[in-house]
């Protein structure tokens, strides 16, 4: 019989290896369980879709003043906004005298030519 040589130090290292493999397997199970929870939460409540267009207001002298029309995800909107439908946004730009944001260009998206 050919037995593999061993030593007390080698036995300690093999024991440590088995413990670490068990810990790694446990960590993988925790990751899978947390991933399942995250997926379940995401599936249960989808994020609501924001408005496609918004009317941005500025505060002037404590009074809300209409500023401009933006795409719903434009980062240049003020903190005070009102959601608009495409028809309302088109009307605001064309006959309402409200300017379109020069950054997100809702007028281009709406097909409004100036």
Backbone as CSV, one residue per row, in Angstrom:
resi,resn,N_x,N_y,N_z,CA_x,CA_y,CA_z,C_x,C_y,C_z
1,UNK,0.815,-1.192,0.000,0.000,0.000,0.000,0.856,1.252,0.000
2,UNK,0.563,2.115,-0.919,1.279,3.382,-1.002,0.447,4.493,-0.375
3,UNK,0.794,4.894,0.799,0.095,6.007,1.436,0.824,7.294,1.137
4,UNK,0.035,8.349,0.964,0.603,9.669,0.710,1.247,10.170,1.992
5,UNK,2.421,10.777,1.869,3.071,11.294,3.091,2.217,12.398,3.723
6,UNK,2.250,12.493,4.996,1.461,13.494,5.707,2.265,14.059,6.861
7,UNK,1.718,15.121,7.408,2.342,15.744,8.572,1.232,16.456,9.337
8,UNK,1.468,16.791,10.574,0.441,17.521,11.330,0.077,18.850,10.655
9,UNK,1.040,19.507,10.090,0.800,20.785,9.409,-0.060,20.578,8.164
10,UNK,0.213,19.538,7.413,-0.569,19.225,6.215,-2.006,18.871,6.592
11,UNK,-2.210,18.152,7.676,-3.563,17.815,8.134,-4.333,19.067,8.540
12,UNK,-3.651,20.004,9.193,-4.285,21.270,9.568,-4.718,22.047,8.329
13,UNK,-3.864,22.070,7.321,-4.181,22.791,6.086,-5.352,22.137,5.351
14,UNK,-5.403,20.810,5.344,-6.526,20.120,4.708,-7.837,20.400,5.452
15,UNK,-7.766,20.430,6.779,-8.939,20.756,7.575,-9.406,22.188,7.270
16,UNK,-8.470,23.117,7.237,-8.786,24.513,6.927,-9.436,24.620,5.544
17,UNK,-8.939,23.872,4.590,-9.488,23.863,3.237,-10.947,23.395,3.248
18,UNK,-11.239,22.307,3.979,-12.617,21.803,4.055,-13.544,22.820,4.708
19,UNK,-13.075,23.497,5.752,-13.882,24.518,6.430,-14.161,25.674,5.469
20,UNK,-13.148,26.135,4.752,-13.324,27.252,3.835,-14.236,26.893,2.664
21,UNK,-14.165,25.656,2.187,-15.082,25.218,1.120,-16.521,25.253,1.623
22,UNK,-16.727,24.826,2.868,-18.066,24.883,3.462,-18.549,26.314,3.605
23,UNK,-17.661,27.218,4.023,-18.033,28.624,4.153,-18.350,29.248,2.797
24,UNK,-17.585,28.895,1.791,-17.832,29.405,0.446,-19.179,28.921,-0.074
25,UNK,-19.494,27.668,0.163,-20.788,27.132,-0.263,-21.926,27.853,0.454
26,UNK,-21.758,28.128,1.749,-22.779,28.861,2.505,-22.948,30.274,1.948
27,UNK,-21.864,30.945,1.651,-21.920,32.298,1.087,-22.634,32.282,-0.263
28,UNK,-22.367,31.272,-1.074,-23.052,31.158,-2.372,-24.553,30.961,-2.182
29,UNK,-24.961,30.195,-1.173,-26.392,30.011,-0.887,-27.029,31.321,-0.436
30,UNK,-26.319,32.091,0.390,-26.836,33.395,0.839,-27.009,34.344,-0.347
31,UNK,-26.034,34.339,-1.244,-26.113,35.204,-2.430,-27.321,34.822,-3.272
32,UNK,-27.513,33.545,-3.515,-28.653,33.082,-4.306,-29.979,33.440,-3.643
33,UNK,-30.055,33.300,-2.321,-31.293,33.638,-1.601,-31.577,35.133,-1.704
34,UNK,-30.577,35.969,-1.541,-30.775,37.419,-1.637,-31.134,37.821,-3.058
35,UNK,-30.506,37.209,-4.041,-30.818,37.489,-5.442,-32.264,37.107,-5.754
36,UNK,-32.734,36.013,-5.209,-34.126,35.609,-5.407,-35.075,36.633,-4.798
37,UNK,-34.743,37.162,-3.608,-35.573,38.190,-2.976,-35.626,39.454,-3.821
38,UNK,-34.473,39.876,-4.325,-34.403,41.090,-5.141,-35.224,40.922,-6.412
39,UNK,-35.101,39.778,-7.058,-35.870,39.521,-8.282,-37.372,39.499,-7.998
40,UNK,-37.752,38.913,-6.866,-39.169,38.850,-6.508,-39.730,40.250,-6.259
41,UNK,-38.978,41.074,-5.522,-39.434,42.451,-5.271,-39.548,43.234,-6.563
42,UNK,-38.581,43.078,-7.460,-38.604,43.800,-8.737,-39.781,43.356,-9.592
43,UNK,-40.128,42.087,-9.541,-41.241,41.583,-10.340,-42.585,42.024,-9.768
44,UNK,-42.661,42.175,-8.449,-43.925,42.539,-7.805,-44.318,43.979,-8.056
45,UNK,-43.372,44.890,-8.033,-43.721,46.294,-8.189,-42.819,46.967,-9.219
46,UNK,-43.240,46.920,-10.458,-42.457,47.611,-11.480,-42.496,49.111,-11.228
47,UNK,-41.428,49.772,-11.583,-41.351,51.209,-11.394,-42.362,51.910,-12.295
48,UNK,-43.066,52.885,-11.739,-44.018,53.605,-12.579,-43.281,54.436,-13.625
49,UNK,-43.881,54.494,-14.774,-43.277,55.264,-15.851,-43.593,56.736,-15.638
50,UNK,-42.613,57.586,-15.779,-42.803,59.022,-15.588,-43.489,59.645,-16.797
51,UNK,-43.839,60.907,-16.683,-44.497,61.576,-17.805,-43.538,61.738,-18.976
52,UNK,-44.082,61.773,-20.170,-43.243,61.920,-21.353,-42.779,63.365,-21.525
53,UNK,-43.649,64.313,-21.140,-43.316,65.740,-21.242,-43.710,66.415,-19.934
54,UNK,-42.968,67.475,-19.564,-43.300,68.233,-18.363,-43.183,69.728,-18.637
55,UNK,-43.990,70.480,-17.894,-43.934,71.932,-17.925,-43.172,72.349,-16.682
56,UNK,-42.110,73.095,-16.856,-41.251,73.486,-15.754,-41.610,74.897,-15.301
57,UNK,-41.676,75.072,-13.988,-41.988,76.379,-13.396,-40.787,76.894,-12.625
58,UNK,-40.632,78.198,-12.597,-39.631,78.855,-11.762,-40.364,79.692,-10.724
59,UNK,-39.754,79.887,-9.573,-40.327,80.748,-8.550,-39.752,82.144,-8.739
60,UNK,-40.626,83.111,-9.022,-40.211,84.499,-9.187,-41.041,85.327,-8.225
61,UNK,-40.390,85.913,-7.240,-41.088,86.713,-6.249,-42.110,85.926,-5.467
62,UNK,-41.835,84.654,-5.216,-42.755,83.813,-4.465,-43.921,83.295,-5.283
63,UNK,-43.896,83.558,-6.579,-44.996,83.160,-7.459,-44.456,82.195,-8.525
64,UNK,-45.230,81.139,-8.812,-44.819,80.179,-9.840,-44.990,80.807,-11.217
65,UNK,-43.924,80.786,-12.008,-43.945,81.340,-13.356,-43.538,80.249,-14.336
66,UNK,-44.328,80.073,-15.399,-44.032,79.047,-16.400,-42.685,79.344,-17.043
67,UNK,-41.863,78.322,-17.157,-40.526,78.496,-17.729,-40.416,77.853,-19.100
68,UNK,-40.536,76.520,-19.167,-40.310,75.837,-20.434,-40.888,74.428,-20.428
69,UNK,-40.972,73.842,-21.631,-41.433,72.466,-21.809,-40.185,71.587,-21.962
70,UNK,-40.204,70.439,-21.285,-39.062,69.510,-21.311,-39.549,68.098,-21.591
71,UNK,-38.634,67.234,-22.032,-38.912,65.802,-22.039,-38.966,65.358,-20.577
72,UNK,-39.725,64.335,-20.292,-39.925,63.892,-18.914,-38.664,63.533,-18.168
73,UNK,-37.619,63.072,-18.856,-36.396,62.663,-18.170,-35.272,63.696,-18.260
74,UNK,-35.607,64.918,-18.667,-34.592,65.977,-18.802,-34.076,66.386,-17.427
75,UNK,-32.776,66.521,-17.309,-32.169,66.910,-16.032,-32.182,68.421,-15.832
76,UNK,-32.638,69.175,-16.816,-32.634,70.629,-16.718,-33.950,71.200,-16.187
77,UNK,-34.904,70.342,-15.832,-36.168,70.838,-15.301,-35.952,71.415,-13.908
78,UNK,-36.835,72.325,-13.523,-36.773,72.853,-12.163,-37.420,71.836,-11.229
79,UNK,-37.454,72.162,-9.953,-38.072,71.250,-8.985,-39.585,71.276,-9.077
80,UNK,-40.120,72.299,-9.717,-41.561,72.452,-9.837,-41.968,72.142,-11.271
81,UNK,-42.664,71.026,-11.459,-43.074,70.627,-12.801,-44.518,70.144,-12.799
82,UNK,-45.083,70.102,-13.997,-46.433,69.582,-14.194,-46.368,68.626,-15.381
83,UNK,-46.888,67.410,-15.255,-46.863,66.477,-16.387,-47.770,66.969,-17.516
84,UNK,-47.341,66.704,-18.749,-48.100,67.090,-19.935,-48.242,65.908,-20.871
85,UNK,-49.341,65.872,-21.598,-49.477,64.910,-22.690,-48.740,65.492,-23.893
86,UNK,-48.576,64.690,-24.921,-47.894,65.175,-26.127,-48.681,66.332,-26.744
87,UNK,-50.003,66.241,-26.774,-50.814,67.319,-27.344,-50.695,68.599,-26.532
88,UNK,-50.704,68.478,-25.211,-50.560,69.656,-24.359,-49.188,70.299,-24.546
89,UNK,-48.148,69.481,-24.641,-46.793,70.006,-24.846,-46.698,70.709,-26.193
90,UNK,-47.250,70.098,-27.233,-47.236,70.696,-28.570,-47.962,72.047,-28.555
91,UNK,-49.113,72.086,-27.917,-49.891,73.327,-27.846,-49.147,74.394,-27.053
92,UNK,-48.511,74.016,-25.950,-47.766,74.974,-25.135,-46.629,75.606,-25.932
93,UNK,-45.966,74.811,-26.757,-44.836,75.320,-27.536,-45.315,76.173,-28.707
94,UNK,-46.350,75.712,-29.388,-46.785,76.421,-30.604,-47.649,77.632,-30.315
95,UNK,-48.731,77.464,-29.589,-49.642,78.591,-29.397,-49.614,79.146,-27.978
96,UNK,-48.958,78.470,-27.068,-48.914,78.932,-25.681,-47.785,79.901,-25.410
97,UNK,-46.885,80.055,-26.360,-45.771,80.982,-26.179,-44.742,80.520,-25.162
98,UNK,-44.703,79.241,-24.880,-43.739,78.705,-23.912,-42.587,78.082,-24.686
99,UNK,-41.403,78.405,-24.263,-40.226,77.922,-25.005,-39.970,76.444,-24.737
100,UNK,-39.341,75.785,-25.694,-38.910,74.388,-25.546,-37.491,74.394,-24.992
101,UNK,-37.197,73.443,-24.145,-35.842,73.316,-23.584,-34.849,73.158,-24.726
102,UNK,-33.763,73.888,-24.643,-32.745,73.831,-25.698,-31.800,72.651,-25.523
103,UNK,-31.906,71.965,-24.406,-31.044,70.807,-24.145,-31.709,69.517,-24.618
104,UNK,-32.934,69.250,-24.137,-33.590,67.975,-24.467,-34.440,68.055,-25.741
105,UNK,-34.738,69.233,-26.224,-35.439,69.495,-27.487,-36.757,68.714,-27.642
106,UNK,-37.752,68.982,-26.779,-39.039,68.308,-26.936,-39.745,68.710,-28.225
107,UNK,-39.433,69.903,-28.735,-40.047,70.347,-29.992,-39.642,69.453,-31.151
108,UNK,-38.407,68.986,-31.157,-37.958,68.062,-32.212,-38.704,66.739,-32.115
109,UNK,-38.847,66.249,-30.895,-39.546,64.985,-30.685,-41.018,65.093,-31.077
110,UNK,-41.598,66.257,-30.844,-43.010,66.477,-31.154,-43.232,66.832,-32.619
111,UNK,-42.166,67.080,-33.356,-42.275,67.444,-34.765,-42.687,68.882,-34.983
112,UNK,-42.381,69.751,-34.012,-42.720,71.169,-34.123,-41.544,71.892,-34.764
113,UNK,-41.815,72.587,-35.836,-40.790,73.387,-36.498,-41.023,74.855,-36.172
114,UNK,-39.971,75.555,-35.838,-40.122,76.973,-35.525,-39.790,77.824,-36.708
